Structure formats: structure tokens, C-alpha cells
């Protein structure tokens, strides 16, 4: 069964609505982004929804601040987008790391082999100068091939209620990750779109 991750959560209301609709993972961005989350708000959200959904902090830096935020908020996973070192990932703990890799072509998959300390690979669309959040899809056949590298795969990049089921039918990933495709504006979720996404993912799961 493919799980659902909604990224770019910034408010308590959106977090609660997503969990009530059946979202499995909530993503909070701690990087330079219009979706950047407030640390104390995230801590409060996790106190409310803890246990009902896994929580993920999205980081582009390699610093003690990442570890501090992870511990302060009691996040389940750190999603690393900045090519952080294996030593840093090991410090976080292998079971707490989601490695994000930007996919441009088949050669991009070779980057997966260097990341051993991770629970999951998150595949996002390559766009120069953007570590993530492109709102664009990539060739999902490459996601199928990425599963050969031995880690569960999360598909990200341009997913929305209209195409999420198609991604699941083709890839059968561990999870799909949506952000801009279920928003009114950056950092503000459109709960109607989230509901449509959840319903379409559930339908695809039942077909699998």
C-alpha cells in the first residue's frame, strides 16, 4: 500500500485536517522557502498529532541546528536535500533519514548508491538552483529502476490529485509526496485538493 506524505505544512489547522483525512506523513520545511515552518509551531503540531502520522523535517544544511530541531520538535525523520555527508546522516541515525535525490536522467540514479545511511530514497525533479519544490514531474520509469537500489522509494515532484494514482499504478512506491499540487498558495493547503488526492490514492491502492 502506498502511503501519502504532504509536505510544506505550516499551520496547526492544516496538519490536523491532513491527518483527519488519512495522510500518513507530514513534512515541515526548515530551509529558505515560502513554506518554511516555525519550529515552535511544529513542536506544538507534533504534540497534537503524535502517533497519528509520521513527521518529517526537510533540511538543506549540514549543521548542529538540524540535530537541535530534530530533537526539539521530536521529528521522526530528517529529509536531507543538500547532499549532506554520510557521516552527518549516520549521526542522525540511519532509521531517521530520508535521502532526497533530484532526478534529471538515468545517470541521476547513480547518486543513490553513495547514500547508505537512509531509510528511504525520495526522488524529486531536477531543476537548476532548486533543491526541491519544483512542482514538476520527472520520468517515473526512473523511479521504478530506483527500487533496485534496495531502499523503499518515495516519489515527489509535481504530484497532485490528477496524476498521483498514475504514479502509483506505474511505480508502486512506498509513498507519494505532494506539496504545491495541494495548495492554495505556498504554505497554505487546499483541503479539498488534499481530500481528492487521498481518495485517488486509496482507489489506486485497492487496484494494486
C-alpha angles and dihedrals in degrees: 000000000000114000127217125238120186113197132196097045111168106161138059092229094055091047093052093045092050093050092047089053092054104263109160102200132032120204124207120192117222096177138086099295142119083245094057111142129220112244096223092046090053092049089053092048091052091051088055101042099026110142094015094079137009114250127221131193115208115214137176097182135076105220146117087259090070091056091044093053092045091053097038094052095034091230118184097219142020113216106206117207102162105072090257115188124268088241090059092048089050090052090055091049124257094249091056098054131095110186114212116207124184112228120215102149141334091292089063088070090067088072089068093068093065094057108078099149101074141095095212142014115227113201117206134173118272116238122160113258095009121101090194144320095084096144088220131113127230133208102295091201084075089057089056089054092046089065087070089071091075104248129100111262128228114198117215137164126087097355118158140153091281100054107024095090090051090054090051093048091053104036107023089209127186088246144347120228122210130181120143091026091069100039139105088201133340108305095007115096125217100224092197089059091045089053091050091049092050092048092049092048091050090051091050091049091054091052093052 
